[in-house]
Amino acid sequence: MGCALLGIGIWLHLAKGSYGSLLPSHGFMSATVLCITSGVIILLVGFFGCCGAIVENSCMLLTYFVLMVFVFLLEIIVGSLAFAYKTEIEKLIEKELVKGIKEKYGDKDNNLEIVWNQVHNQFNCCGVHNYTDWYGAPKWPDRAKRSVPQSCCVMLCTGQQGENVSLWKSNGCLKELKSWIFEHAYILGVVGLTIAIIQLLGLVASMVLFCYIRKEGDYI
């Protein structure tokens, strides 16, 4: 399971890694970072379980069991907090997306322009709430502060100030992203349930083997 999470994290970094720049102050909270970190932790924990099972070392198996219980409880706590503070998390993400546009868009030190173009094209949207979020972005010159990126165009246009706004996409990307997550929620549920079942089976197997080793040791 650790290898799977690590692999997903690496794939996300290679394919979608730039998406973390959408949250300028909380890039470390991106799915890429979380998957890679979780994968490394579970791999280290699994090391104790594998070695303990191979050499039949009760101490390593017990260490694996305790660490897995800790990881399992941590997942439950994080999931519960995320559900309880869902509204606050959504507001934080919304605030960070707007902040990236208003303060960071156009900086040469980041690839925010490329990422937003990808988001606009993938979700057929413009801005966080709508195209007006792009008004006043630091990239635009003072004489054209009411412009939008060209990726906001429904059809061939420039996105420059003074252009007919009917040529621009009206849907906000935050709304489209929420819709996408809702449509794919069952996949997240199945993945989460599968991971939980695997972890529980690992806990049961490690404790059974631990008891067997201790029992065999008593007969020696």
C-alpha positions as CSV (number, residue, x, y, z in Angstrom):
1,M,0.0,0.0,0.0
2,G,2.9,2.3,0.8
3,C,4.3,1.6,-2.7
4,A,1.0,2.4,-4.2
5,L,0.6,5.8,-2.5
6,L,4.2,6.6,-3.3
7,G,3.7,5.7,-6.9
8,I,0.5,7.8,-7.1
9,G,2.4,10.7,-5.5
10,I,5.2,10.5,-8.0
11,W,2.8,10.3,-10.9
12,L,0.9,13.3,-9.6
13,H,4.1,15.2,-9.3
14,L,5.2,14.4,-12.8
15,A,1.7,14.9,-14.4
16,K,0.0,17.4,-12.1
17,G,2.8,18.6,-9.8
18,S,2.4,22.2,-11.0
19,Y,-1.1,22.4,-9.6
20,G,0.3,22.9,-6.1
21,S,1.3,26.5,-7.1
22,L,-2.4,27.4,-7.2
23,L,-2.2,27.6,-3.4
24,P,0.8,30.0,-2.9
25,S,0.8,29.8,0.9
26,H,-0.2,26.1,1.3
27,G,1.5,24.3,-1.6
28,F,2.7,21.7,1.0
29,M,-1.0,20.6,1.4
30,S,-1.3,19.5,-2.2
31,A,-2.3,15.9,-3.0
32,T,1.1,15.2,-4.4
33,V,3.0,16.1,-1.2
34,L,0.4,14.2,1.0
35,C,0.6,11.0,-1.2
36,I,4.4,11.0,-1.2
37,T,4.7,11.7,2.5
38,S,2.0,9.0,3.4
39,G,3.7,6.5,1.1
40,V,7.1,7.0,2.6
41,I,5.7,6.7,6.2
42,I,3.7,3.5,5.4
43,L,6.7,2.0,3.6
44,L,8.8,2.5,6.8
45,V,6.1,1.1,9.0
46,G,5.7,-1.9,6.6
47,F,9.4,-2.5,6.8
48,F,8.9,-3.6,10.5
49,G,6.0,-5.9,9.5
50,C,7.8,-7.6,6.6
51,C,11.1,-8.1,8.5
52,G,9.2,-9.2,11.6
53,A,7.2,-11.8,9.7
54,I,10.3,-13.1,7.8
55,V,12.6,-13.5,10.8
56,E,9.6,-14.2,13.1
57,N,10.7,-11.4,15.4
58,S,7.9,-10.7,17.9
59,C,9.4,-7.3,18.9
60,M,9.3,-6.0,15.3
61,L,5.8,-7.3,14.8
62,L,4.6,-5.6,17.9
63,T,6.3,-2.4,16.7
64,Y,4.6,-2.7,13.4
65,F,1.2,-3.3,15.1
66,V,1.6,-0.2,17.4
67,L,2.7,2.0,14.5
68,M,-0.2,0.8,12.3
69,V,-2.7,1.5,15.0
70,F,-1.2,5.0,15.3
71,V,-1.4,5.6,11.6
72,F,-5.0,4.2,11.5
73,L,-6.1,6.5,14.3
74,L,-4.3,9.5,12.7
75,E,-6.2,8.9,9.4
76,I,-9.5,8.8,11.3
77,I,-8.7,12.0,13.1
78,V,-7.6,13.8,10.0
79,G,-10.7,12.6,8.1
80,S,-13.0,13.6,10.9
81,L,-11.4,17.1,11.1
82,A,-11.6,17.6,7.4
83,F,-15.3,16.7,7.4
84,A,-16.0,18.8,10.5
85,Y,-14.2,21.9,9.1
86,K,-15.2,21.3,5.5
87,T,-16.6,24.8,5.1
88,E,-13.5,26.5,6.6
89,I,-11.2,24.4,4.3
90,E,-13.3,25.5,1.3
91,K,-13.0,29.1,2.3
92,L,-9.2,28.8,2.8
93,I,-8.8,27.2,-0.6
94,E,-11.0,29.9,-2.2
95,K,-9.0,32.6,-0.5
96,E,-5.7,31.1,-1.6
97,L,-6.8,30.8,-5.2
98,V,-7.9,34.4,-5.3
99,K,-4.6,35.5,-3.6
100,G,-2.6,33.7,-6.3
101,I,-4.4,35.6,-9.0
102,K,-4.3,39.0,-7.4
103,E,-0.7,38.8,-6.0
104,K,1.3,36.1,-7.8
105,Y,0.0,35.8,-11.4
106,G,2.6,37.0,-13.8
107,D,5.6,36.4,-11.5
108,K,8.6,34.9,-13.4
109,D,9.4,32.8,-10.3
110,N,6.4,30.6,-10.6
111,N,4.4,28.8,-13.3
112,L,1.0,30.0,-12.2
113,E,0.1,31.3,-15.7
114,I,0.6,27.8,-17.2
115,V,-1.3,26.1,-14.4
116,W,-4.3,28.4,-14.7
117,N,-4.4,27.9,-18.5
118,Q,-4.5,24.2,-17.9
119,V,-7.4,24.6,-15.3
120,H,-9.3,26.9,-17.6
121,N,-9.0,24.4,-20.5
122,Q,-9.7,21.3,-18.5
123,F,-12.8,22.5,-16.6
124,N,-14.0,25.0,-19.3
125,C,-14.0,27.8,-16.7
126,C,-12.5,31.2,-15.9
127,G,-11.2,32.6,-12.7
128,V,-12.2,31.4,-9.2
129,H,-15.8,32.7,-9.2
130,N,-15.9,34.2,-12.7
131,Y,-13.8,36.2,-15.2
132,T,-13.9,39.3,-13.0
133,D,-11.4,37.7,-10.6
134,W,-8.8,38.5,-13.3
135,Y,-9.4,42.2,-13.2
136,G,-6.4,43.9,-11.6
137,A,-4.0,41.0,-11.9
138,P,-0.4,42.2,-11.6
139,K,0.5,40.9,-15.1
140,W,-1.9,43.4,-16.8
141,P,-0.6,46.9,-17.6
142,D,-2.3,49.8,-15.9
143,R,-4.2,50.7,-19.0
144,A,-5.7,47.2,-19.3
145,K,-6.5,46.1,-15.8
146,R,-9.9,44.6,-16.9
147,S,-8.3,41.9,-19.0
148,V,-8.4,38.1,-18.7
149,P,-6.1,35.3,-19.8
150,Q,-6.6,34.1,-23.4
151,S,-7.5,30.7,-22.0
152,C,-10.7,32.2,-20.7
153,C,-12.0,32.7,-24.3
154,V,-15.0,30.6,-25.4
155,M,-13.9,31.1,-29.0
156,L,-11.1,32.9,-30.7
157,C,-10.4,36.2,-28.8
158,T,-7.6,38.0,-27.1
159,G,-9.0,38.5,-23.6
160,Q,-8.0,42.2,-23.7
161,Q,-9.9,45.0,-22.0
162,G,-12.8,46.4,-24.1
163,E,-13.6,43.1,-25.7
164,N,-17.1,41.7,-25.6
165,V,-17.3,39.7,-22.3
166,S,-19.8,37.3,-24.0
167,L,-16.7,35.8,-25.7
168,W,-15.3,34.8,-22.2
169,K,-16.2,31.8,-20.1
170,S,-18.6,32.8,-17.4
171,N,-18.4,29.8,-15.0
172,G,-15.9,30.0,-12.1
173,C,-13.4,27.2,-11.7
174,L,-14.1,26.7,-8.0
175,K,-17.7,25.7,-8.8
176,E,-16.6,23.4,-11.6
177,L,-14.0,21.8,-9.4
178,K,-16.6,21.1,-6.6
179,S,-18.8,19.5,-9.2
180,W,-16.0,17.3,-10.4
181,I,-15.1,16.2,-6.9
182,F,-18.8,15.4,-6.2
183,E,-19.1,13.4,-9.4
184,H,-16.0,11.3,-8.4
185,A,-16.7,11.1,-4.7
186,Y,-17.6,7.4,-5.0
187,I,-14.1,6.7,-6.3
188,L,-12.6,8.4,-3.3
189,G,-14.9,6.4,-1.0
190,V,-14.0,3.1,-2.6
191,V,-10.2,3.9,-2.4
192,G,-10.5,5.0,1.2
193,L,-12.5,1.9,2.2
194,T,-10.0,-0.4,0.4
195,I,-7.1,1.2,2.2
196,A,-8.9,0.8,5.6
197,I,-9.6,-2.9,5.0
198,I,-6.0,-3.6,4.0
199,Q,-4.8,-1.8,7.1
200,L,-7.2,-3.8,9.3
201,L,-6.1,-7.1,7.7
202,G,-2.5,-6.1,8.3
203,L,-3.2,-5.4,12.0
204,V,-5.0,-8.7,12.4
205,A,-2.3,-10.7,10.6
206,S,0.5,-9.1,12.6
207,M,-1.2,-9.8,15.9
208,V,-2.0,-13.4,15.0
209,L,1.6,-14.0,14.0
210,F,2.8,-12.2,17.1
211,C,0.7,-14.5,19.3
212,Y,1.8,-17.6,17.4
213,I,5.5,-16.7,17.8
214,R,5.1,-16.0,21.6
215,K,3.2,-19.2,22.0
216,E,5.9,-21.2,20.2
217,G,8.5,-19.5,22.3
218,D,6.8,-20.7,25.5
219,Y,7.0,-24.3,24.4
220,I,10.7,-24.1,23.7
